[in-house]
Amino acid sequence: MNINIDIEKLILEGMPISPSQARLLQAELESELAKLLANKGLPDNLRSGGVVPGGAIQVKPGTNSTQMGQHIAQEIVIKILGEKS
Protein backbone atom coordinates (compact mmCIF):
# COMPACT_ATOMS: atom_id res chain seq x y z
CA MET A 1 0.00 0.00 0.00
CA ASN A 2 1.28 3.45 -0.88
CA ILE A 3 0.37 6.31 1.41
CA ASN A 4 0.74 9.87 0.17
CA ILE A 5 0.58 12.67 2.70
CA ASP A 6 0.64 16.34 1.82
CA ILE A 7 1.34 18.66 4.73
CA GLU A 8 0.31 21.99 3.33
CA LYS A 9 2.02 24.09 5.96
CA LEU A 10 4.01 23.51 9.12
CA ILE A 11 4.42 26.67 11.19
CA LEU A 12 6.97 26.59 13.98
CA GLU A 13 5.80 29.58 15.95
CA GLY A 14 8.27 30.81 18.51
CA MET A 15 10.79 28.10 17.61
CA PRO A 16 14.11 29.52 16.41
CA ILE A 17 15.26 26.94 13.88
CA SER A 18 18.03 27.13 11.30
CA PRO A 19 17.65 25.90 7.72
CA SER A 20 19.79 22.83 8.50
CA GLN A 21 17.66 22.07 11.58
CA ALA A 22 14.52 22.49 9.44
CA ARG A 23 15.82 19.90 6.95
CA LEU A 24 16.59 17.50 9.80
CA LEU A 25 13.14 18.05 11.30
CA GLN A 26 11.51 17.41 7.91
CA ALA A 27 13.47 14.20 7.37
CA GLU A 28 12.66 12.93 10.86
CA LEU A 29 8.98 13.87 10.50
CA GLU A 30 8.73 11.99 7.19
CA SER A 31 10.61 8.97 8.56
CA GLU A 32 8.55 8.76 11.75
CA LEU A 33 5.26 9.20 9.87
CA ALA A 34 6.19 6.41 7.45
CA LYS A 35 7.16 4.10 10.33
CA LEU A 36 4.06 4.80 12.41
CA LEU A 37 1.62 4.51 9.52
CA ALA A 38 3.26 1.31 8.28
CA ASN A 39 2.81 -0.17 11.76
CA LYS A 40 -0.67 1.16 12.54
CA GLY A 41 -2.20 1.44 9.07
CA LEU A 42 -4.85 3.88 7.95
CA PRO A 43 -8.46 3.88 9.09
CA ASP A 44 -10.91 2.68 6.43
CA ASN A 45 -12.39 6.16 5.99
CA LEU A 46 -9.01 7.50 4.77
CA ARG A 47 -7.95 4.61 2.51
CA SER A 48 -9.32 6.28 -0.62
CA GLY A 49 -8.33 9.80 0.42
CA GLY A 50 -9.42 12.42 2.88
CA VAL A 51 -8.42 15.34 5.01
CA VAL A 52 -7.21 15.27 8.57
CA PRO A 53 -7.86 18.50 10.44
CA GLY A 54 -4.82 20.45 11.51
CA GLY A 55 -4.26 22.04 14.84
CA ALA A 56 -1.67 23.17 17.32
CA ILE A 57 0.91 20.75 18.63
CA GLN A 58 2.79 21.72 21.76
CA VAL A 59 6.54 21.12 21.74
CA LYS A 60 8.62 21.57 24.86
CA PRO A 61 11.30 24.27 24.76
CA GLY A 62 14.79 22.88 24.19
CA THR A 63 13.51 19.98 22.07
CA ASN A 64 16.00 19.18 19.31
CA SER A 65 14.99 18.82 15.65
CA THR A 66 14.96 15.02 15.72
CA GLN A 67 12.76 14.85 18.82
CA MET A 68 10.52 17.57 17.42
CA GLY A 69 10.03 15.66 14.16
CA GLN A 70 9.17 12.48 16.05
CA HIS A 71 6.75 14.26 18.36
CA ILE A 72 4.97 16.09 15.53
CA ALA A 73 4.66 12.82 13.57
CA GLN A 74 3.20 11.04 16.59
CA GLU A 75 0.64 13.81 17.09
CA ILE A 76 -0.32 13.72 13.39
CA VAL A 77 -0.86 9.96 13.57
CA ILE A 78 -3.02 10.42 16.67
CA LYS A 79 -5.19 12.83 14.64
CA ILE A 80 -5.28 10.46 11.66
CA LEU A 81 -6.37 7.54 13.84
CA GLY A 82 -8.78 9.65 15.88
CA GLU A 83 -7.07 8.84 19.16
CA LYS A 84 -6.75 11.09 22.16
CA SER A 85 -3.25 12.42 22.90
VEXDREN-939110 format. One line per field, with one value per atom (N, C-alpha, C, O, CB): residue in three letters; x, y, z; atom name. Coordinates in nm, 2 decimals. Atoms other than C-alpha are relative to their C-alpha. Glycine has a CB too. Layout:
resn: c(ALA:...)
X: c(X:...)
Y: c(Y:...)
Z: c(Z:...)
name: c(CA:...)
***
This chain:
resn: c(MET:MET:MET:MET:MET:ASN:ASN:ASN:ASN:ASN:ILE:ILE:ILE:ILE:ILE:ASN:ASN:ASN:ASN:ASN:ILE:ILE:ILE:ILE:ILE:ASP:ASP:ASP:ASP:ASP:ILE:ILE:ILE:ILE:ILE:GLU:GLU:GLU:GLU:GLU:LYS:LYS:LYS:LYS:LYS:LEU:LEU:LEU:LEU:LEU:ILE:ILE:ILE:ILE:ILE:LEU:LEU:LEU:LEU:LEU:GLU:GLU:GLU:GLU:GLU:GLY:GLY:GLY:GLY:GLY:MET:MET:MET:MET:MET:PRO:PRO:PRO:PRO:PRO:ILE:ILE:ILE:ILE:ILE:SER:SER:SER:SER:SER:PRO:PRO:PRO:PRO:PRO:SER:SER:SER:SER:SER:GLN:GLN:GLN:GLN:GLN:ALA:ALA:ALA:ALA:ALA:ARG:ARG:ARG:ARG:ARG:LEU:LEU:LEU:LEU:LEU:LEU:LEU:LEU:LEU:LEU:GLN:GLN:GLN:GLN:GLN:ALA:ALA:ALA:ALA:ALA:GLU:GLU:GLU:GLU:GLU:LEU:LEU:LEU:LEU:LEU:GLU:GLU:GLU:GLU:GLU:SER:SER:SER:SER:SER:GLU:GLU:GLU:GLU:GLU:LEU:LEU:LEU:LEU:LEU:ALA:ALA:ALA:ALA:ALA:LYS:LYS:LYS:LYS:LYS:LEU:LEU:LEU:LEU:LEU:LEU:LEU:LEU:LEU:LEU:ALA:ALA:ALA:ALA:ALA:ASN:ASN:ASN:ASN:ASN:LYS:LYS:LYS:LYS:LYS:GLY:GLY:GLY:GLY:GLY:LEU:LEU:LEU:LEU:LEU:PRO:PRO:PRO:PRO:PRO:ASP:ASP:ASP:ASP:ASP:ASN:ASN:ASN:ASN:ASN:LEU:LEU:LEU:LEU:LEU:ARG:ARG:ARG:ARG:ARG:SER:SER:SER:SER:SER:GLY:GLY:GLY:GLY:GLY:GLY:GLY:GLY:GLY:GLY:VAL:VAL:VAL:VAL:VAL:VAL:VAL:VAL:VAL:VAL:PRO:PRO:PRO:PRO:PRO:GLY:GLY:GLY:GLY:GLY:GLY:GLY:GLY:GLY:GLY:ALA:ALA:ALA:ALA:ALA:ILE:ILE:ILE:ILE:ILE:GLN:GLN:GLN:GLN:GLN:VAL:VAL:VAL:VAL:VAL:LYS:LYS:LYS:LYS:LYS:PRO:PRO:PRO:PRO:PRO:GLY:GLY:GLY:GLY:GLY:THR:THR:THR:THR:THR:ASN:ASN:ASN:ASN:ASN:SER:SER:SER:SER:SER:THR:THR:THR:THR:THR:GLN:GLN:GLN:GLN:GLN:MET:MET:MET:MET:MET:GLY:GLY:GLY:GLY:GLY:GLN:GLN:GLN:GLN:GLN:HIS:HIS:HIS:HIS:HIS:ILE:ILE:ILE:ILE:ILE:ALA:ALA:ALA:ALA:ALA:GLN:GLN:GLN:GLN:GLN:GLU:GLU:GLU:GLU:GLU:ILE:ILE:ILE:ILE:ILE:VAL:VAL:VAL:VAL:VAL:ILE:ILE:ILE:ILE:ILE:LYS:LYS:LYS:LYS:LYS:ILE:ILE:ILE:ILE:ILE:LEU:LEU:LEU:LEU:LEU:GLY:GLY:GLY:GLY:GLY:GLU:GLU:GLU:GLU:GLU:LYS:LYS:LYS:LYS:LYS:SER:SER:SER:SER:SER)
X: c(0.08:0.00:0.09:0.18:-0.10:-0.07:0.13:-0.09:-0.21:0.03:0.07:0.04:0.06:0.18:0.00:-0.05:0.07:-0.06:-0.18:-0.03:0.04:0.06:0.05:0.17:0.05:-0.04:0.06:-0.02:-0.14:-0.07:0.02:0.13:0.02:0.13:0.11:0.00:0.03:0.09:0.16:-0.14:-0.08:0.20:0.03:-0.05:-0.07:-0.04:0.40:0.06:0.17:0.10:-0.04:0.44:0.06:0.00:-0.12:-0.07:0.70:0.00:0.11:0.14:0.01:0.58:0.08:0.07:-0.15:-0.08:0.83:0.11:0.17:-0.09:-0.11:1.08:0.11:0.10:-0.05:-0.11:1.41:0.07:0.12:0.10:-0.06:1.53:0.07:0.02:-0.12:-0.08:1.80:-0.04:-0.11:0.15:0.04:1.76:0.05:-0.02:0.06:-0.05:1.98:-0.08:-0.11:0.15:0.08:1.77:-0.14:-0.20:-0.02:0.13:1.45:0.01:-0.09:-0.04:-0.01:1.58:0.00:-0.05:0.13:-0.01:1.66:-0.14:-0.18:0.10:0.14:1.31:-0.09:-0.16:-0.05:0.08:1.15:0.03:-0.06:0.02:-0.04:1.35:-0.05:-0.10:0.15:0.04:1.27:-0.16:-0.21:0.05:0.14:0.90:-0.05:-0.14:-0.06:0.04:0.87:0.03:-0.05:0.08:-0.04:1.06:-0.09:-0.14:0.14:0.08:0.86:-0.15:-0.21:0.00:0.13:0.53:-0.01:-0.11:-0.04:0.00:0.62:0.00:-0.07:0.12:-0.02:0.72:-0.13:-0.18:0.11:0.12:0.41:-0.12:-0.20:-0.04:0.12:0.16:0.02:-0.08:-0.01:-0.03:0.33:-0.04:-0.10:0.14:0.03:0.28:-0.15:-0.21:0.08:0.14:-0.07:-0.10:-0.21:-0.01:0.09:-0.22:-0.09:-0.08:-0.08:0.10:-0.49:-0.14:-0.17:0.01:0.14:-0.85:-0.07:-0.03:-0.07:0.07:-1.09:-0.05:-0.05:-0.12:0.06:-1.24:0.11:0.07:-0.07:-0.11:-0.90:0.07:0.16:0.10:-0.07:-0.80:-0.01:0.08:-0.04:0.01:-0.93:0.02:-0.01:-0.14:-0.03:-0.83:-0.08:-0.17:-0.04:0.07:-0.94:0.09:0.20:-0.05:-0.07:-0.84:0.00:-0.11:-0.07:-0.01:-0.72:0.01:0.10:0.12:0.00:-0.79:0.14:0.19:-0.11:-0.13:-0.48:-0.03:-0.14:0.06:0.02:-0.43:0.14:0.24:-0.07:-0.12:-0.17:0.06:-0.01:-0.02:-0.07:0.09:0.10:0.18:0.07:-0.09:0.28:0.13:0.13:-0.06:-0.13:0.65:0.08:0.08:0.08:-0.07:0.86:0.12:0.19:0.05:-0.12:1.13:0.13:0.13:0.01:-0.13:1.48:0.00:0.10:0.03:0.01:1.35:0.09:0.08:-0.15:-0.08:1.60:-0.08:-0.20:0.12:0.07:1.50:-0.05:-0.16:0.09:0.03:1.50:-0.12:-0.22:0.12:0.11:1.28:-0.13:-0.24:0.03:0.12:1.05:-0.07:-0.19:0.05:0.06:1.00:-0.07:-0.18:0.11:0.06:0.92:-0.13:-0.24:0.09:0.12:0.67:-0.11:-0.22:0.04:0.10:0.50:-0.06:-0.19:0.06:0.05:0.47:-0.10:-0.21:0.11:0.09:0.32:-0.13:-0.24:0.07:0.13:0.06:-0.08:-0.20:0.03:0.07:-0.03:-0.07:-0.19:0.09:0.06:-0.09:-0.11:-0.21:0.11:0.11:-0.30:-0.12:-0.24:0.04:0.11:-0.52:-0.05:-0.18:0.04:0.04:-0.53:-0.08:-0.19:0.12:0.07:-0.64:-0.11:-0.19:0.10:0.11:-0.88:0.02:-0.08:-0.12:-0.03:-0.71:0.02:0.03:0.13:-0.03:-0.67:0.14:0.20:-0.09:-0.14:-0.33:0.02:0.13:0.07)
Y: c(-0.12:0.00:0.12:0.13:0.00:-0.13:0.35:0.10:0.10:0.04:-0.11:0.63:0.13:0.15:-0.02:-0.14:0.99:0.10:0.11:0.03:-0.11:1.27:0.13:0.14:-0.03:-0.13:1.63:0.09:0.12:0.05:-0.10:1.87:0.13:0.17:-0.03:-0.13:2.20:0.10:0.18:0.05:-0.10:2.41:-0.05:-0.10:0.14:0.03:2.35:0.13:0.17:-0.12:-0.13:2.67:-0.03:-0.09:0.10:0.02:2.66:0.13:0.20:-0.06:-0.13:2.96:0.00:-0.08:0.03:-0.02:3.08:-0.10:-0.11:-0.01:0.10:2.81:0.05:0.03:-0.14:-0.04:2.95:-0.12:-0.20:0.09:0.12:2.69:0.04:0.12:-0.10:-0.03:2.71:-0.08:-0.18:-0.02:0.08:2.59:-0.15:-0.24:0.06:0.14:2.28:-0.07:-0.19:0.00:0.06:2.21:-0.03:-0.14:0.09:0.02:2.25:-0.12:-0.20:0.12:0.12:1.99:-0.13:-0.23:0.01:0.12:1.75:-0.03:-0.15:0.02:0.02:1.80:-0.06:-0.15:0.14:0.05:1.74:-0.15:-0.23:0.08:0.14:1.42:-0.09:-0.20:-0.01:0.08:1.29:-0.01:-0.12:0.06:0.00:1.39:-0.10:-0.18:0.14:0.09:1.20:-0.15:-0.24:0.03:0.13:0.90:-0.06:-0.17:0.00:0.04:0.88:-0.03:-0.12:0.10:0.02:0.92:-0.13:-0.21:0.12:0.12:0.64:-0.12:-0.22:0.00:0.11:0.41:-0.02:-0.14:0.02:0.01:0.48:-0.05:-0.13:0.13:0.04:0.45:-0.14:-0.21:0.10:0.14:0.13:-0.10:-0.20:-0.02:0.09:-0.02:0.01:-0.10:0.04:-0.02:0.12:-0.01:-0.04:0.13:0.00:0.14:0.13:0.21:-0.12:-0.11:0.39:-0.05:-0.17:0.06:0.04:0.39:-0.01:0.05:0.10:0.02:0.27:0.13:0.14:-0.09:-0.13:0.62:0.08:0.18:0.08:-0.08:0.75:-0.08:-0.03:0.05:0.09:0.46:0.05:0.03:-0.14:-0.05:0.63:0.15:0.21:-0.04:-0.14:0.98:0.07:0.01:0.06:-0.07:1.24:0.11:0.13:-0.09:-0.11:1.53:-0.02:-0.06:0.14:0.00:1.53:0.14:0.21:-0.09:-0.14:1.85:0.03:-0.05:0.03:-0.05:2.05:0.04:0.02:0.11:-0.05:2.20:0.03:0.00:-0.09:-0.04:2.32:-0.13:-0.21:0.11:0.11:2.07:0.07:0.15:-0.10:-0.06:2.17:-0.07:-0.20:0.00:0.06:2.11:0.07:0.19:0.02:-0.06:2.16:0.08:0.04:-0.12:-0.08:2.43:-0.09:-0.17:0.12:0.07:2.29:-0.13:-0.21:-0.03:0.12:2.00:0.01:0.11:-0.03:-0.01:1.92:-0.04:-0.09:-0.09:0.02:1.88:-0.14:-0.16:0.04:0.14:1.50:-0.03:-0.09:-0.09:0.02:1.49:0.07:0.01:0.04:-0.08:1.76:-0.07:-0.08:0.14:0.07:1.57:-0.13:-0.15:-0.04:0.12:1.25:0.03:-0.03:-0.08:-0.05:1.43:0.05:0.01:0.11:-0.05:1.61:-0.12:-0.12:0.10:0.12:1.28:-0.08:-0.12:-0.09:0.08:1.10:0.07:0.01:-0.02:-0.07:1.38:0.00:-0.01:0.15:0.01:1.37:-0.13:-0.14:0.03:0.13:1.00:-0.02:-0.08:-0.11:0.00:1.04:0.07:0.01:0.08:-0.06:1.28:-0.08:-0.09:0.14:0.08:1.05:-0.12:-0.16:-0.06:0.12:0.75:0.04:-0.04:-0.08:-0.05:0.97:-0.04:-0.05:-0.06:0.04:0.88:0.13:0.24:-0.08:-0.11:1.11:0.00:-0.10:-0.01:-0.01:1.24:0.02:0.03:0.12)
Z: c(0.00:0.00:0.00:0.08:0.12:0.00:-0.09:0.08:0.06:-0.14:-0.07:0.14:-0.04:-0.02:0.16:0.03:0.02:0.09:0.11:-0.15:-0.09:0.27:-0.05:-0.08:0.15:0.04:0.18:0.12:0.16:-0.12:-0.11:0.47:-0.06:-0.10:0.12:0.07:0.33:0.07:0.00:0.00:-0.07:0.60:0.14:0.21:0.00:-0.13:0.91:0.06:0.01:0.01:-0.06:1.12:0.13:0.22:0.01:-0.13:1.40:0.07:0.07:-0.02:-0.07:1.60:0.12:0.21:0.03:-0.12:1.85:0.01:0.12:0.12:0.00:1.76:-0.09:-0.21:-0.04:0.09:1.64:-0.06:0.02:0.08:0.06:1.39:-0.13:-0.21:-0.04:0.12:1.13:-0.12:-0.10:0.03:0.12:0.77:0.01:-0.03:-0.12:-0.01:0.85:0.10:0.08:0.04:-0.10:1.16:-0.06:-0.04:0.12:0.07:0.94:-0.09:-0.09:-0.08:0.08:0.70:0.08:0.04:-0.09:-0.09:0.98:0.06:0.06:0.11:-0.05:1.13:-0.11:-0.08:0.05:0.11:0.79:-0.02:-0.04:-0.13:0.02:0.74:0.11:0.08:-0.02:-0.12:1.09:0.00:0.03:0.13:0.01:1.05:-0.10:-0.08:-0.03:0.11:0.72:0.04:0.02:-0.13:-0.04:0.86:0.10:0.09:0.05:-0.11:1.17:-0.04:0.00:0.12:0.05:0.99:-0.08:-0.06:-0.09:0.07:0.75:0.09:0.06:-0.10:-0.09:1.03:0.08:0.09:0.10:-0.08:1.24:-0.08:-0.04:0.07:0.09:0.95:-0.05:-0.08:-0.11:0.04:0.83:0.11:0.08:-0.04:-0.12:1.18:0.03:0.06:0.12:-0.04:1.25:-0.11:-0.08:0.08:0.11:0.91:0.00:0.09:0.00:0.02:0.79:0.04:0.01:-0.14:-0.02:0.91:-0.14:-0.23:0.09:0.13:0.64:-0.06:-0.19:0.03:0.06:0.60:-0.07:-0.14:0.11:0.06:0.48:-0.11:-0.18:0.10:0.10:0.25:-0.14:-0.22:0.01:0.13:-0.06:-0.01:-0.11:-0.06:0.00:0.04:0.11:0.17:-0.13:-0.11:0.29:0.05:0.01:0.11:-0.06:0.50:0.15:0.21:-0.04:-0.15:0.86:0.05:0.00:0.04:-0.04:1.04:0.07:0.14:0.10:-0.06:1.15:0.14:0.20:-0.08:-0.13:1.48:0.06:0.00:0.09:-0.07:1.73:0.07:0.12:0.10:-0.07:1.86:0.09:0.05:-0.10:-0.10:2.18:0.00:0.01:0.14:0.00:2.17:0.12:0.13:-0.13:-0.12:2.49:-0.05:-0.14:0.09:0.03:2.48:0.01:0.10:0.09:-0.01:2.42:-0.07:-0.07:0.14:0.07:2.21:-0.13:-0.20:-0.04:0.12:1.93:-0.12:-0.11:0.01:0.12:1.57:-0.02:-0.07:-0.12:0.02:1.57:0.09:0.05:0.04:-0.09:1.88:-0.04:-0.03:0.14:0.05:1.74:-0.11:-0.12:-0.04:0.11:1.42:0.04:-0.01:-0.10:-0.05:1.60:0.08:0.05:0.10:-0.08:1.84:-0.10:-0.08:0.10:0.10:1.55:-0.07:-0.09:-0.09:0.07:1.36:0.08:0.04:-0.05:-0.09:1.66:0.02:0.02:0.14:-0.02:1.71:-0.13:-0.12:0.04:0.13:1.34:-0.01:-0.05:-0.12:0.00:1.36:0.10:0.06:0.03:-0.10:1.67:-0.07:-0.05:0.13:0.07:1.46:-0.11:-0.12:-0.05:0.11:1.17:0.05:-0.01:-0.08:-0.05:1.38:0.10:0.14:0.08:-0.09:1.59:0.14:0.22:-0.05:-0.14:1.92:0.08:0.02:0.01:-0.09:2.22:0.03:0.05:0.13:-0.04:2.29:0.15:0.20:-0.07)
name: c(N:CA:C:O:CB:N:CA:C:O:CB:N:CA:C:O:CB:N:CA:C:O:CB:N:CA:C:O:CB:N:CA:C:O:CB:N:CA:C:O:CB:N:CA:C:O:CB:N:CA:C:O:CB:N:CA:C:O:CB:N:CA:C:O:CB:N:CA:C:O:CB:N:CA:C:O:CB:N:CA:C:O:CB:N:CA:C:O:CB:N:CA:C:O:CB:N:CA:C:O:CB:N:CA:C:O:CB:N:CA:C:O:CB:N:CA:C:O:CB:N:CA:C:O:CB:N:CA:C:O:CB:N:CA:C:O:CB:N:CA:C:O:CB:N:CA:C:O:CB:N:CA:C:O:CB:N:CA:C:O:CB:N:CA:C:O:CB:N:CA:C:O:CB:N:CA:C:O:CB:N:CA:C:O:CB:N:CA:C:O:CB:N:CA:C:O:CB:N:CA:C:O:CB:N:CA:C:O:CB:N:CA:C:O:CB:N:CA:C:O:CB:N:CA:C:O:CB:N:CA:C:O:CB:N:CA:C:O:CB:N:CA:C:O:CB:N:CA:C:O:CB:N:CA:C:O:CB:N:CA:C:O:CB:N:CA:C:O:CB:N:CA:C:O:CB:N:CA:C:O:CB:N:CA:C:O:CB:N:CA:C:O:CB:N:CA:C:O:CB:N:CA:C:O:CB:N:CA:C:O:CB:N:CA:C:O:CB:N:CA:C:O:CB:N:CA:C:O:CB:N:CA:C:O:CB:N:CA:C:O:CB:N:CA:C:O:CB:N:CA:C:O:CB:N:CA:C:O:CB:N:CA:C:O:CB:N:CA:C:O:CB:N:CA:C:O:CB:N:CA:C:O:CB:N:CA:C:O:CB:N:CA:C:O:CB:N:CA:C:O:CB:N:CA:C:O:CB:N:CA:C:O:CB:N:CA:C:O:CB:N:CA:C:O:CB:N:CA:C:O:CB:N:CA:C:O:CB:N:CA:C:O:CB:N:CA:C:O:CB:N:CA:C:O:CB:N:CA:C:O:CB:N:CA:C:O:CB:N:CA:C:O:CB:N:CA:C:O:CB:N:CA:C:O:CB:N:CA:C:O:CB:N:CA:C:O:CB:N:CA:C:O:CB:N:CA:C:O:CB)
***
